[in-house]
Amino acid sequence: MDPNPPHTNRTPTPSSASPSFVGTLPGLYGLRWLAALWLCLALFAPAPAQAQTLTITAALAAPGPDAGFPADSAARAVALPDEWAVSRPGFGGSLWYRVTFTPPGNLAGGELLALYIDHVCSNYRVLLNGQEIASGGRMTAPLTHNCNHPQVITLPGALLRADASTLDIQVAGHPLAQVGSRQRAGALSDIVIGPQSELAARHAQRTALQVTAPQAVGATLLLMGGFMFVLGFINRQESHLAYFGALSVGWALLDLRLWLRTLPLSHTTAEFLLVTLLGFITWVAVQFLLRYGGARLQTIDRALPVQAGLLPLSLIVAGPENLRQVATVWYALLLAEVVLASGWYLWRERPRRSFWLMGPLLLAMAVAGVIELLAQRTGQRPLAAHIAALVAPVLFVIVGLRLVQQQGRARQTVEQDKAVLEQRVAEAAAEIENNYRQLSELKVEQVTERERKRIAADLHDDLGAKLLTIVHTSDNERISTLAREALEEMRLSVRGLTGKAVRLGDALGDWRAEVVSRLNQAGIEGEWEAPEDLPQRLSARAYVQTTRILREATSNIIKHSNATLCTMKCTITDGDLLFVVQDNGDGIAPETEGRLDRGHGLASMKNRAKQLQGQCLVESGPGYGTVIRLTVPLDRATESTPGA
């Protein structure tokens, strides 16, 4: 075949409407409408006045040495883009491409021409009319890796010919069977020749998308992953952080070729490590989803490390010539494991709030994975494929930020709980001190109680017996009455000293019997109204104080009121015991009230009610009668605190 093919000039088209690039888009059904819209906009966009490009989609190809295009070998025509896996299955090494072109005319004054190559893998050399004008690096093993880097090369005007120029491109690459990804197999995209300024802008855009952005995201993942791994390693209860940190670091290492185009390793070793790294990434990804979902399964904990060890072992056994075939099987298995773990996580988290964040993120990652699988299968990498390659690391960054936010909130909650705990500890310490003080007081109270009971026993046995003797043996009615009153008072005091609680219903019966009896003896009609069968109990102190208040009220009515009727009404209102004592007497004159306030008069009644946290109100006036309102809070009156 003639090594100098006829000119492959095509009708100059605006650079934004590159037909070879658009031709790759219909390979993905989901992107056809987007491609059609983009193409329409490009076709109807006004072309720059003097900016034209030439897209070359055919070339002669022949294997050969580094000296130059092998003119004496059997070259054959190939279409660009040219994937070796399709056009030369199993081929690896050096392949030359030759095209001839006529430089586009109508260039602005001083404008240089440039050559733009969107994808060349793994490395390249460019010769213009037999003179080398560019090289991507090492052309011998280990080859420089330029697969992800678009290239723009200035075409020196002194080397260009007015009629036709010959462009020779040497590509050194690897066969598909020896790489883990189709993107790293030998290939050359279509070639664009045009004004340097325009192609430099296109190169900058592609470099930002394919190199700069992944580098920035990878660096972020590396830093964030390292921090989260240390955080999760220190706090073993948050082990999912350690697994996510390892996942982020592992994913960042996948793009190491973007930073180091020439590795100090052989191609076989580099591919072996990259495929092995995917086994590690699957291990930590599955563990992260399980731990983040709150599950820890010993079977999976043991199986995943074993699997990560079997993967490199299988690659070693298969050898470098079968790396792609073995890796493909592992890819399917690892992908199935991640999909199952993601499905389990979403099923477990469906009732929770985190589902609405992780669900869309995992779905977006799945869509990006499908696009990448299609790109690997078809060998075409449209714009959507490059964007999809950024989806996973960007989503990792989002999830990492979410985890850091949750960790910050958790630590804030812990600090708040710690403050609450410290407060409760302080309260507990204060309560312990209070209990100790109360215990000390209780011991004093117990001693006092024993002394009270001893005094009460002495009063009952000695003084009570003597007063009872006086009551039954005295011939003087006055002395006998006083002795009887003293005996009743002594019995009341003894009851107060013993501290024995009294049932409220029994207390009301005692008070009714005493008050009505005394009023009848004084010729005053007594009316008593009170509820029956009350279950509450009164402390001895409340019983004694209330009894003395009622006795004092009855004595004042008998001695000072000149009443003929006295009504006593007892009710329970809002937890209070309420007595209303009302007579139809003369009322309390100012001079009489002064005498009653001395000794055991009205002041004594009010003071006793105050000791019970209640109150005693007296309403009276000359010719109006007297109304005494006694209120005793039952919640305090039912306490069993002794005392008189």
C-alpha positions in Angstrom: 0.0 0.0 0.0 1.3 3.5 -0.8 2.7 5.0 2.4 1.7 8.4 1.2 -2.1 8.2 1.1 -4.2 10.8 -0.7 -5.1 13.9 1.2 -7.6 13.3 4.0 -8.8 16.9 4.0 -12.4 17.2 5.0 -14.7 20.2 4.7 -13.6 22.6 7.4 -16.1 22.7 10.2 -16.3 24.8 13.4 -14.4 23.1 16.2 -17.4 23.0 18.4 -19.1 20.6 16.0 -16.4 17.8 15.9 -18.2 15.0 14.0 -15.9 12.3 15.4 -16.7 13.2 19.0 -20.4 13.5 18.4 -20.3 10.1 16.6 -19.4 8.4 19.9 -22.5 9.7 21.7 -25.2 7.6 20.0 -23.4 4.5 21.4 -25.1 5.3 24.7 -28.9 5.3 24.2 -29.5 7.5 27.3 -27.4 10.3 25.8 -28.8 10.4 22.2 -31.2 13.3 22.9 -28.5 15.3 24.7 -26.1 14.7 21.7 -28.8 15.7 19.2 -29.5 18.9 21.1 -25.8 19.7 21.5 -25.2 19.1 17.8 -28.1 21.3 16.7 -26.8 24.2 18.9 -23.3 23.7 17.4 -24.6 23.6 13.8 -26.6 26.8 14.2 -24.0 28.7 16.1 -22.2 31.3 14.1 -18.6 30.2 13.2 -15.7 32.5 13.9 -14.7 34.5 10.9 -11.2 33.2 10.6 -11.1 30.2 13.0 -11.4 26.8 11.1 -10.4 23.3 12.1 -9.7 20.2 10.3 -10.8 16.8 11.7 -8.9 13.8 10.5 -10.8 10.5 10.9 -8.6 8.2 8.7 -5.0 7.3 8.6 -2.4 4.7 7.5 -1.2 2.4 10.3 1.8 0.1 10.5 3.9 -1.4 13.3 7.5 -0.4 13.2 10.7 0.7 15.1 11.3 4.1 16.6 13.2 5.6 13.6 10.1 6.6 11.6 7.1 5.4 9.7 8.0 2.0 8.1 7.6 2.9 4.4 8.5 -0.5 3.3 6.0 -2.4 5.5 2.5 -3.3 4.6 0.5 -0.4 6.0 -3.2 -0.4 6.0 -5.9 2.2 6.3 -7.7 2.5 9.6 -10.5 4.7 10.9 -9.9 7.1 13.7 -10.6 6.7 16.6 -8.6 3.4 16.4 -8.8 1.0 19.3 -6.1 -1.8 19.0 -8.5 -4.2 20.8 -10.8 -3.9 17.7 -8.4 -3.3 14.8 -5.4 -5.3 16.1 -6.5 -7.7 18.8 -3.6 -8.8 21.0 -1.2 -6.3 19.6 1.1 -4.4 21.9 4.2 -2.3 21.3 4.8 0.5 18.8 2.4 1.5 16.0 2.8 4.3 13.5 0.0 6.4 12.0 0.5 8.6 8.9 -1.9 11.3 7.6 -1.4 14.0 5.0 -3.3 17.3 5.2 -3.4 20.7 3.7 -3.3 23.5 6.3 -6.5 25.4 6.7 -6.5 28.8 5.0 -7.8 32.2 6.0 -5.9 32.2 9.3 -5.4 35.5 11.2 -2.1 37.2 10.9 0.5 35.4 13.0 -1.8 32.7 14.1 -0.1 29.3 14.5 -1.6 25.9 13.7 -1.8 23.2 16.3 -2.5 19.5 16.6 -5.1 18.3 19.1 -5.4 14.7 20.2 -8.1 13.9 22.7 -6.9 10.4 23.6 -3.7 8.6 23.0 -2.6 5.6 25.0 -0.1 4.9 26.4 2.5 7.3 24.9 3.3 9.1 21.7 5.8 10.8 19.4 4.8 13.3 16.6 6.8 14.0 13.4 5.9 16.7 11.0 7.3 16.1 7.5 10.0 13.8 9.0 11.0 16.2 11.9 10.1 15.3 15.5 8.1 18.1 17.1 6.7 16.5 20.2 7.1 13.5 22.6 5.0 12.4 25.6 7.9 10.8 27.5 9.3 7.3 27.7 8.6 5.2 24.6 10.2 2.1 26.2 9.1 0.1 29.2 7.9 1.3 31.6 6.0 3.6 29.2 4.8 7.0 30.2 1.1 7.0 30.8 -0.8 9.7 28.9 -4.1 7.8 28.5 -6.1 10.4 30.5 -4.2 13.5 29.2 -5.4 15.3 26.1 -2.6 16.7 24.0 -2.2 19.9 22.1 1.0 20.3 20.0 2.0 23.5 18.1 2.9 22.9 14.4 5.9 25.0 13.5 5.2 27.1 10.5 8.7 26.5 9.0 8.0 22.8 8.7 4.5 23.2 7.1 4.2 22.8 3.3 1.7 24.9 1.4 0.4 22.0 -0.7 0.4 19.0 1.6 2.2 18.0 4.8 2.8 14.6 6.3 2.1 13.9 9.9 3.5 10.8 11.5 2.4 9.8 15.0 4.1 6.9 16.9 1.9 5.3 19.6 3.3 2.9 22.1 0.7 0.9 24.0 -0.4 -2.3 25.6 -2.8 -5.0 24.4 -6.2 -5.2 26.0 -5.5 -8.6 27.6 -2.7 -7.0 29.7 -4.7 -4.1 31.2 -7.4 -4.0 33.8 -9.3 -1.2 32.0 -10.1 -0.7 28.3 -9.2 3.0 28.8 -5.5 1.9 29.3 -5.2 -0.2 26.2 -3.5 1.0 23.1 -5.6 3.5 21.1 -5.5 6.8 19.2 -8.5 9.2 18.9 -9.3 11.3 15.9 -6.9 14.2 15.1 -7.9 17.9 15.0 -5.8 20.5 13.3 -6.6 24.1 13.6 -5.7 27.5 15.1 -3.6 27.1 18.3 -5.7 29.5 20.3 -8.9 27.6 19.7 -7.4 24.2 20.2 -5.6 25.4 23.4 -9.0 26.4 24.8 -10.4 23.0 24.0 -7.4 21.4 25.5 -7.8 23.4 28.7 -11.4 22.4 29.0 -10.7 18.7 28.5 -7.7 18.8 30.9 -9.8 20.5 33.6 -12.4 17.7 33.2 -10.2 14.7 32.8 -7.1 15.7 34.9 -7.4 18.8 37.1 -10.9 18.0 38.6 -10.1 14.4 39.3 -6.8 15.4 40.9 -8.5 18.0 43.1 -11.2 15.5 44.2 -8.6 12.8 44.7 -6.5 15.0 46.9 -9.6 15.9 48.9 -10.4 12.2 49.3 -6.9 11.4 50.3 -6.8 14.0 53.1 -10.4 13.5 54.3 -10.0 9.7 54.1 -6.8 9.7 56.2 -8.4 11.9 58.8 -11.5 9.7 59.0 -9.5 6.5 59.1 -7.5 7.8 62.1 -10.7 9.0 63.8 -12.5 5.7 63.3 -9.4 3.7 64.3 -9.1 5.6 67.6 -12.8 5.3 68.3 -13.6 1.7 67.7 -17.3 2.2 68.3 -17.3 4.3 65.1 -15.6 1.7 63.0 -17.6 2.7 59.9 -15.5 5.9 59.8 -12.3 3.9 59.5 -13.8 1.8 56.7 -15.0 4.9 54.8 -11.6 6.5 55.3 -9.9 3.5 53.9 -12.4 3.5 51.0 -11.6 7.2 50.2 -7.9 6.6 50.3 -8.1 3.5 48.1 -10.3 5.3 45.6 -7.8 8.3 45.5 -5.0 5.8 44.8 -6.8 4.6 41.7 -6.0 8.0 40.0 -2.3 7.9 41.0 -1.5 7.8 37.2 -2.9 11.4 36.9 -0.1 12.5 39.2 2.7 10.2 38.2 2.7 9.5 34.5 5.9 7.5 34.7 5.9 5.0 37.6 9.0 3.3 38.9 7.3 0.0 38.2 6.8 -2.3 35.3 3.5 -2.2 33.4 2.6 -5.7 34.7 3.2 -4.7 38.3 1.3 -1.5 38.0 -1.8 -3.2 36.5 -1.6 -6.0 39.0 -1.6 -3.5 41.9 -4.5 -1.5 40.4 -6.7 -4.6 40.0 -5.7 -5.8 43.5 -6.6 -2.4 44.9 -10.2 -2.9 43.6 -10.5 -6.0 45.8 -9.4 -3.9 48.8 -11.9 -1.1 47.9 -14.7 -3.6 47.7 -13.8 -5.0 51.1 -13.9 -1.7 52.8 -17.0 -0.5 50.9 -19.1 -3.5 51.9 -17.9 -3.2 55.5 -18.7 0.5 55.5 -22.3 -0.1 54.3 -22.8 -2.9 56.8 -21.3 -1.1 59.8 -23.0 2.2 58.9 -26.3 0.2 58.8 -25.6 -1.1 62.3 -24.7 -4.7 61.4 -21.5 -6.7 62.1 -21.4 -10.2 60.6 -18.5 -12.4 61.6 -18.9 -14.5 58.4 -18.5 -11.5 56.2 -15.7 -10.1 58.4 -13.7 -13.2 57.7 -14.7 -13.8 54.1 -13.8 -10.3 52.7 -10.1 -10.4 53.7 -9.8 -13.9 52.3 -11.4 -12.7 49.1 -9.0 -9.7 49.0 -6.1 -12.2 49.2 -7.5 -14.6 46.6 -7.8 -11.9 44.0 -4.0 -11.2 43.6 -3.3 -14.9 43.9 -5.6 -15.6 41.0 -3.9 -12.9 38.9 -0.5 -14.4 39.6 -1.6 -17.9 38.6 -3.3 -16.6 35.4 -0.3 -14.5 34.4 -0.1 -11.1 32.8 -1.3 -12.3 29.4 -4.7 -13.2 31.0 -5.0 -10.3 33.4 -8.0 -8.7 31.6 -9.9 -12.0 31.4 -9.5 -12.8 35.1 -10.0 -9.2 36.2 -13.4 -9.1 34.3 -14.6 -12.1 36.3 -13.5 -10.4 39.5 -15.2 -7.1 38.5 -18.5 -8.8 38.1 -18.2 -10.5 41.5 -17.0 -7.4 43.3 -19.8 -5.3 41.7 -22.4 -7.8 42.7 -21.2 -7.6 46.3 -21.3 -3.8 46.4 -24.8 -3.8 44.9 -26.1 -6.4 47.4 -24.5 -4.4 50.3 -26.1 -1.2 49.0 -29.5 -2.8 48.6 -29.3 -4.3 52.1 -28.3 -0.9 53.5 -31.2 0.9 51.7 -33.7 -1.7 52.9 -32.5 -1.4 56.5 -32.5 2.4 56.4 -35.8 2.9 54.5 -37.7 4.1 57.6 -35.0 6.4 58.7 -34.1 9.9 57.7 -30.6 9.0 56.3 -32.3 6.9 53.6 -33.3 10.1 51.7 -29.7 11.2 51.5 -27.9 7.9 50.9 -30.6 6.6 48.6 -30.2 9.2 45.8 -26.4 9.2 46.3 -26.2 5.4 45.8 -28.6 5.7 42.8 -26.4 8.4 41.2 -23.4 6.2 41.8 -25.1 3.3 40.2 -26.0 5.4 37.1 -22.4 6.5 36.8 -21.3 2.8 37.1 -23.6 1.8 34.3 -22.2 4.6 32.1 -18.6 3.4 32.9 -19.5 -0.2 32.1 -20.9 0.9 28.7 -17.8 2.9 28.0 -15.7 -0.1 28.9 -17.8 -2.4 26.7 -17.9 -0.1 23.6 -14.5 1.5 24.0 -16.0 5.0 23.4 -15.7 7.7 26.1 -18.1 10.6 25.4 -18.4 13.6 27.6 -20.9 11.8 29.8 -18.3 9.0 30.5 -15.8 11.6 31.7 -18.4 13.3 33.9 -19.5 9.9 35.2 -15.9 9.1 36.3 -16.1 12.2 38.5 -19.4 11.2 40.1 -18.1 8.5 42.5 -15.3 10.5 44.1 -17.5 13.6 44.4 -20.2 11.6 46.1 -17.6 10.1 48.4 -16.7 13.7 49.4 -20.3 14.5 50.0 -20.8 11.4 52.1 -17.6 12.1 54.0 -18.7 15.6 54.8 -22.0 14.2 56.0 -20.2 11.7 58.2 -18.0 14.5 59.6 -21.1 16.6 60.3 -22.8 13.6 62.1 -19.6 13.0 64.1 -19.5 16.7 65.1 -23.1 16.6 66.1 -22.5 13.4 68.0 -19.6 14.9 69.9 -21.6 18.0 70.6 -24.4 15.7 72.0 -21.8 13.8 74.0 -20.5 17.1 75.5 -24.0 18.1 76.3 -24.7 14.7 77.9 -21.5 15.0 79.8 -22.5 18.4 81.1 -25.9 17.0 82.1 -24.2 14.0 83.7 -21.9 16.3 85.7 -24.9 18.3 86.8 -26.7 15.1 87.9 -23.6 13.9 89.7 -23.4 17.2 91.5 -27.1 16.9 92.3 -26.6 13.3 93.5 -23.7 14.4 95.7 -25.8 17.2 97.1 -28.6 14.7 97.7 -26.2 12.3 99.4 -25.1 15.1 101.6 -28.7 16.0 102.3 -29.5 12.4 103.0 -26.6 12.2 105.4 -27.7 15.3 107.1 -31.3 14.0 107.3 -29.9 10.7 108.6 -28.1 12.5 111.4 -31.2 14.5 112.1 -33.2 11.2 112.0 -30.9 9.8 114.6 -31.5 12.8 116.8 -35.2 12.5 116.0 -35.2 8.9 117.0 -33.5 9.7 120.3 -36.1 12.5 120.8 -38.9 10.2 119.8 -37.8 7.6 122.4 -37.6 10.4 125.0 -41.1 11.7 124.0 -42.5 8.2 124.4 -40.9 7.9 127.8 -42.3 11.2 128.9 -45.7 10.3 127.5 -45.6 7.0 129.4 -44.7 8.8 132.6 -47.5 11.3 132.1 -50.0 8.6 131.3 -48.9 6.3 134.1 -48.2 8.8 136.9 -50.0 12.1 136.2 -52.9 10.5 134.5 -53.5 8.1 137.3 -53.4 10.9 139.9 -55.8 13.2 137.9 -58.2 10.3 137.4 -58.1 9.7 141.2 -59.0 13.3 141.8 -61.9 13.1 139.3 -63.5 10.2 141.1 -62.7 11.1 144.7 -63.1 14.8 144.9 -66.3 16.2 146.5 -65.8 19.6 145.0 -67.4 19.9 141.6 -65.1 22.7 140.6 -62.0 20.7 141.4 -63.4 17.6 139.7 -64.2 19.6 136.5 -60.7 21.1 136.4 -59.2 17.7 137.0 -61.3 16.2 134.2 -60.2 19.0 131.8 -56.5 18.6 132.8 -56.9 14.8 132.2 -58.2 15.4 128.6 -55.5 17.9 127.9 -52.9 15.5 129.2 -54.3 12.7 127.0 -54.1 15.0 124.0 -50.5 15.9 124.8 -49.6 12.2 125.2 -51.1 11.4 121.8 -49.0 14.2 120.3 -45.9 12.9 122.0 -46.4 9.3 120.7 -46.6 10.6 117.1 -49.2 8.0 116.1 -51.2 9.1 113.0 -55.0 9.3 113.2 -57.5 8.4 110.6 -59.3 11.6 109.4 -62.8 10.0 109.8 -62.0 9.0 113.4 -60.6 12.5 114.1 -63.8 14.1 112.8 -65.9 11.8 115.1 -63.8 12.8 118.2 -64.1 16.5 117.4 -67.9 16.3 116.8 -68.4 14.4 120.1 -66.4 16.9 122.1 -67.6 20.1 120.5 -71.3 19.2 120.4 -71.2 17.9 123.9 -69.5 21.0 125.3 -72.0 23.3 123.4 -75.0 21.4 124.7 -73.7 21.5 128.3 -73.5 25.3 127.9 -77.1 25.5 126.6 -76.0 26.2 123.0 -77.5 24.2 120.2 -74.7 22.6 118.1 -75.0 21.6 114.5 -72.3 19.5 112.9 -71.9 18.7 109.1 -69.0 16.7 107.8 -68.3 14.0 105.1 -68.0 10.4 106.2 -65.6 7.5 105.5 -62.6 9.7 104.7 -59.5 7.5 104.0 -56.9 10.2 104.7 -54.8 10.1 107.8 -53.7 13.0 110.0 -50.3 13.2 111.6 -50.3 13.4 115.4 -49.1 16.9 115.2 -51.9 18.0 112.9 -54.5 16.2 115.0 -53.3 17.8 118.2 -53.1 21.4 116.8 -56.5 21.2 115.1 -58.1 19.8 118.2 -56.7 22.7 120.3 -57.9 25.2 117.7 -61.4 23.8 117.8 -61.4 23.7 121.6 -60.3 27.3 121.8 -63.0 28.3 119.3 -65.6 26.4 121.3 -64.5 27.9 124.6 -64.7 31.4 123.1 -68.2 30.8 121.8 -69.3 29.4 125.2 -67.6 32.2 127.3 -68.1 35.3 125.2 -70.7 35.0 122.4 -74.0 34.7 124.2 -75.0 32.6 121.2 -77.9 30.1 121.1 -76.8 28.3 117.9 -73.4 27.3 116.6 -72.9 25.5 113.3 -69.7 23.7 112.3 -69.2 22.6 108.7 -66.3 20.5 107.5 -65.4 20.1 103.8 -62.5 19.0 101.7 -61.7 21.5 98.9 -58.7 21.4 96.6 -56.8 19.2 98.9 -57.5 21.3 102.0 -59.4 20.5 105.1 -61.8 23.5 105.7 -63.7 24.2 109.0 -66.3 26.9 109.1 -67.5 27.6 112.7 -70.3 30.2 112.9 -72.5 31.4 115.8 -75.4 33.7 116.1 -74.0 35.6 119.1 -73.2 39.2 119.9 -70.0 39.2 117.9 -66.6 40.3 119.2 -66.4 43.8 120.5 -63.0 45.6 120.1 -62.3 45.5 123.9 -63.2 41.8 124.1 -61.0 41.0 121.0 -58.1 42.5 122.8 -58.6 40.2 125.8 -59.1 37.2 123.5 -55.8 37.9 121.7 -53.9 37.5 125.0 -53.0 34.1 126.3 -54.7 31.3 124.4 -57.1 33.5 122.4 -57.4 34.3 118.7 -53.7 34.8 118.4 -53.0 31.3 119.7 -55.5 29.8 117.2 -53.9 31.7 114.3 -50.4 30.7 115.3 -51.3 27.0 115.5 -52.9 27.1 112.1 -49.7 28.8 110.7 -47.6 26.0 112.1 -49.6 23.6 110.0 -49.0 25.8 106.9 -52.7 26.8 107.0 -54.6 29.8 108.2 -57.3 30.8 110.6 -59.5 33.7 109.7 -62.0 35.4 112.0 -64.9 37.5 110.8 -67.0 39.3 113.4 -68.8 42.4 114.4 -71.1 43.6 117.2 -74.6 42.1 116.7 -73.3 40.1 113.7 -72.0 36.9 115.2 -68.6 35.3 114.6 -67.4 33.2 111.7 -64.1 31.3 112.1 -62.6 29.8 108.9 -59.8 27.2 109.6 -57.9 25.8 106.6 -55.4 22.9 107.0 -53.5 21.6 103.9 -54.0 17.8 103.9 -50.8 17.2 102.0 -48.9 18.5 105.0 -51.4 17.4 107.6 -51.0 13.8 106.5 -47.2 13.8 107.2 -46.2 11.6 110.1 -43.9 14.1 111.7 -44.4 13.8 115.5 -44.7 16.7 117.8 -47.2 18.6 119.9 
